[in-house]
Amino acid sequence: MDAFTTGLLQRIRTTQSDLRQAREAGDDFLVEVEQAELEDLQRLAAEHGVPVTAAVPAC
């Protein structure tokens, strides 16, 4: 796995974790921010052929 793929998958995992924490805290604004970030990262992964669903558990 190259550095781009590794870094992208790590950013997705981190964002998923941050999204879970925002939901648990009831921070609606942060949930929106993290959800948008996650969607952007997933789009970037798809554009580069990085399989996200197999490598990263859903939140």
N, CA and C atoms as an extended XYZ file, in Angstrom:
177
Properties=species:S:1:pos:R:3:atomname:S:1:resname:S:1:resid:I:1 pbc="F F F"
N         0.848       -1.164        0.000 N   MET     1
C         0.000        0.000        0.000 CA  MET     1
C         0.900        1.236        0.000 C   MET     1
N         0.573        2.182       -0.874 N   ASP     2
C         1.413        3.376       -0.965 CA  ASP     2
C         1.050        4.391        0.122 C   ASP     2
N         1.864        5.406        0.245 N   ALA     3
C         1.697        6.398        1.305 CA  ALA     3
C         0.384        7.171        1.164 C   ALA     3
N        -0.013        7.460       -0.069 N   PHE     4
C        -1.268        8.171       -0.291 CA  PHE     4
C        -2.442        7.366        0.257 C   PHE     4
N        -2.506        6.096       -0.110 N   THR     5
C        -3.597        5.227        0.327 CA  THR     5
C        -3.596        5.069        1.839 C   THR     5
N        -2.439        4.828        2.402 N   THR     6
C        -2.320        4.670        3.851 CA  THR     6
C        -2.790        5.935        4.570 C   THR     6
N        -2.329        7.079        4.112 N   GLY     7
C        -2.705        8.348        4.726 CA  GLY     7
C        -4.190        8.640        4.585 C   GLY     7
N        -4.734        8.356        3.422 N   LEU     8
C        -6.150        8.596        3.188 CA  LEU     8
C        -7.013        7.717        4.086 C   LEU     8
N        -6.675        6.450        4.180 N   LEU     9
C        -7.439        5.546        5.033 CA  LEU     9
C        -7.326        5.943        6.501 C   LEU     9
N        -6.162        6.420        6.910 N   GLN    10
C        -5.999        6.884        8.297 CA  GLN    10
C        -6.855        8.121        8.552 C   GLN    10
N        -6.880        9.038        7.601 N   ARG    11
C        -7.712       10.237        7.759 CA  ARG    11
C        -9.189        9.864        7.831 C   ARG    11
N        -9.610        8.865        7.065 N   ILE    12
C       -11.000        8.417        7.109 CA  ILE    12
C       -11.316        7.820        8.472 C   ILE    12
N       -10.427        6.967        8.975 N   ARG    13
C       -10.646        6.369       10.303 CA  ARG    13
C       -10.729        7.443       11.388 C   ARG    13
N        -9.836        8.412       11.329 N   THR    14
C        -9.828        9.493       12.315 CA  THR    14
C       -11.109       10.314       12.233 C   THR    14
N       -11.531       10.619       11.034 N   THR    15
C       -12.749       11.404       10.848 CA  THR    15
C       -13.972       10.630       11.325 C   THR    15
N       -14.001        9.326       11.060 N   GLN    16
C       -15.111        8.513       11.554 CA  GLN    16
C       -15.155        8.544       13.085 C   GLN    16
N       -14.004        8.448       13.711 N   SER    17
C       -13.934        8.498       15.168 CA  SER    17
C       -14.402        9.857       15.680 C   SER    17
N       -13.940       10.923       15.040 N   ASP    18
C       -14.347       12.270       15.440 CA  ASP    18
C       -15.849       12.457       15.256 C   ASP    18
N       -16.401       11.884       14.197 N   LEU    19
C       -17.837       11.969       13.946 CA  LEU    19
C       -18.627       11.248       15.038 C   LEU    19
N       -18.172       10.064       15.408 N   ARG    20
C       -18.834        9.334       16.498 CA  ARG    20
C       -18.819       10.150       17.794 C   ARG    20
N       -17.666       10.737       18.102 N   GLN    21
C       -17.543       11.533       19.328 CA  GLN    21
C       -18.466       12.757       19.292 C   GLN    21
N       -18.564       13.393       18.135 N   ALA    22
C       -19.445       14.559       18.002 CA  ALA    22
C       -20.902       14.152       18.191 C   ALA    22
N       -21.273       13.009       17.638 N   ARG    23
C       -22.642       12.516       17.818 CA  ARG    23
C       -22.915       12.211       19.288 C   ARG    23
N       -21.960       11.547       19.930 N   GLU    24
C       -22.126       11.204       21.351 CA  GLU    24
C       -22.235       12.454       22.225 C   GLU    24
N       -21.532       13.499       21.848 N   ALA    25
C       -21.552       14.748       22.606 CA  ALA    25
C       -22.788       15.596       22.282 C   ALA    25
N       -23.505       15.222       21.230 N   GLY    26
C       -24.678       15.996       20.842 CA  GLY    26
C       -24.336       17.322       20.184 C   GLY    26
N       -23.141       17.420       19.617 N   ASP    27
C       -22.682       18.655       18.966 CA  ASP    27
C       -23.100       18.620       17.492 C   ASP    27
N       -24.288       19.180       17.215 N   ASP    28
C       -24.838       19.111       15.860 CA  ASP    28
C       -23.955       19.793       14.822 C   ASP    28
N       -23.366       20.928       15.174 N   PHE    29
C       -22.504       21.628       14.227 CA  PHE    29
C       -21.289       20.776       13.884 C   PHE    29
N       -20.635       20.228       14.896 N   LEU    30
C       -19.455       19.403       14.650 CA  LEU    30
C       -19.818       18.136       13.874 C   LEU    30
N       -20.995       17.587       14.126 N   VAL    31
C       -21.452       16.421       13.351 CA  VAL    31
C       -21.498       16.787       11.873 C   VAL    31
N       -22.062       17.943       11.558 N   GLU    32
C       -22.144       18.377       10.156 CA  GLU    32
C       -20.763       18.560        9.544 C   GLU    32
N       -19.860       19.160       10.302 N   VAL    33
C       -18.495       19.393        9.813 CA  VAL    33
C       -17.795       18.058        9.544 C   VAL    33
N       -17.861       17.153       10.503 N   GLU    34
C       -17.180       15.856       10.356 CA  GLU    34
C       -17.827       15.016        9.249 C   GLU    34
N       -19.152       15.076        9.129 N   GLN    35
C       -19.834       14.329        8.070 CA  GLN    35
C       -19.398       14.831        6.699 C   GLN    35
N       -19.306       16.152        6.547 N   ALA    36
C       -18.861       16.728        5.276 CA  ALA    36
C       -17.419       16.313        4.966 C   ALA    36
N       -16.566       16.325        5.982 N   GLU    37
C       -15.175       15.906        5.801 CA  GLU    37
C       -15.105       14.439        5.383 C   GLU    37
N       -15.902       13.602        6.034 N   LEU    38
C       -15.918       12.182        5.701 CA  LEU    38
C       -16.384       11.968        4.269 C   LEU    38
N       -17.416       12.668        3.861 N   GLU    39
C       -17.908       12.547        2.487 CA  GLU    39
C       -16.849       12.978        1.485 C   GLU    39
N       -16.124       14.052        1.779 N   ASP    40
C       -15.045       14.507        0.891 CA  ASP    40
C       -13.937       13.455        0.784 C   ASP    40
N       -13.564       12.877        1.918 N   LEU    41
C       -12.508       11.856        1.912 CA  LEU    41
C       -12.959       10.606        1.157 C   LEU    41
N       -14.214       10.213        1.325 N   GLN    42
C       -14.731        9.043        0.617 CA  GLN    42
C       -14.785        9.308       -0.883 C   GLN    42
N       -15.156       10.533       -1.284 N   ARG    43
C       -15.160       10.898       -2.699 CA  ARG    43
C       -13.738       10.837       -3.272 C   ARG    43
N       -12.789       11.370       -2.509 N   LEU    44
C       -11.391       11.346       -2.939 CA  LEU    44
C       -10.906        9.903       -3.097 C   LEU    44
N       -11.264        9.058       -2.158 N   ALA    45
C       -10.886        7.641       -2.245 CA  ALA    45
C       -11.474        7.010       -3.498 C   ALA    45
N       -12.740        7.279       -3.761 N   ALA    46
C       -13.393        6.708       -4.945 CA  ALA    46
C       -12.728        7.191       -6.234 C   ALA    46
N       -12.372        8.456       -6.281 N   GLU    47
C       -11.719        9.023       -7.466 CA  GLU    47
C       -10.370        8.370       -7.740 C   GLU    47
N        -9.728        7.865       -6.696 N   HIS    48
C        -8.399        7.272       -6.840 CA  HIS    48
C        -8.413        5.752       -6.728 C   HIS    48
N        -9.607        5.175       -6.723 N   GLY    49
C        -9.720        3.725       -6.698 CA  GLY    49
C        -9.313        3.078       -5.396 C   GLY    49
N        -9.417        3.805       -4.303 N   VAL    50
C        -9.076        3.262       -2.987 CA  VAL    50
C       -10.328        2.644       -2.398 C   VAL    50
N       -10.329        1.338       -2.165 N   PRO    51
C       -11.521        0.680       -1.616 CA  PRO    51
C       -11.687        0.987       -0.128 C   PRO    51
N       -12.660        1.799        0.189 N   VAL    52
C       -12.858        2.245        1.559 CA  VAL    52
C       -13.704        1.261        2.343 C   VAL    52
N       -14.738        0.716        1.749 N   THR    53
C       -15.681       -0.119        2.498 CA  THR    53
C       -15.013       -1.383        3.053 C   THR    53
N       -14.097       -1.945        2.342 N   ALA    54
C       -13.426       -3.157        2.822 CA  ALA    54
C       -12.360       -2.847        3.868 C   ALA    54
N       -11.788       -1.669        3.797 N   ALA    55
C       -10.651       -1.341        4.663 CA  ALA    55
C       -11.043       -0.578        5.919 C   ALA    55
N       -12.172        0.104        5.890 N   VAL    56
C       -12.541        0.956        6.999 CA  VAL    56
C       -13.947        0.584        7.454 C   VAL    56
N       -14.123        0.215        8.715 N   PRO    57
C       -15.464       -0.097        9.207 CA  PRO    57
C       -16.383        1.107        9.147 C   PRO    57
N       -17.638        0.876        8.863 N   ALA    58
C       -18.622        1.968        8.828 CA  ALA    58
C       -18.840        2.511       10.223 C   ALA    58
N       -19.205        3.805       10.277 N   CYS    59
C       -19.453        4.393       11.596 CA  CYS    59
C       -20.896        4.261       11.989 C   CYS    59
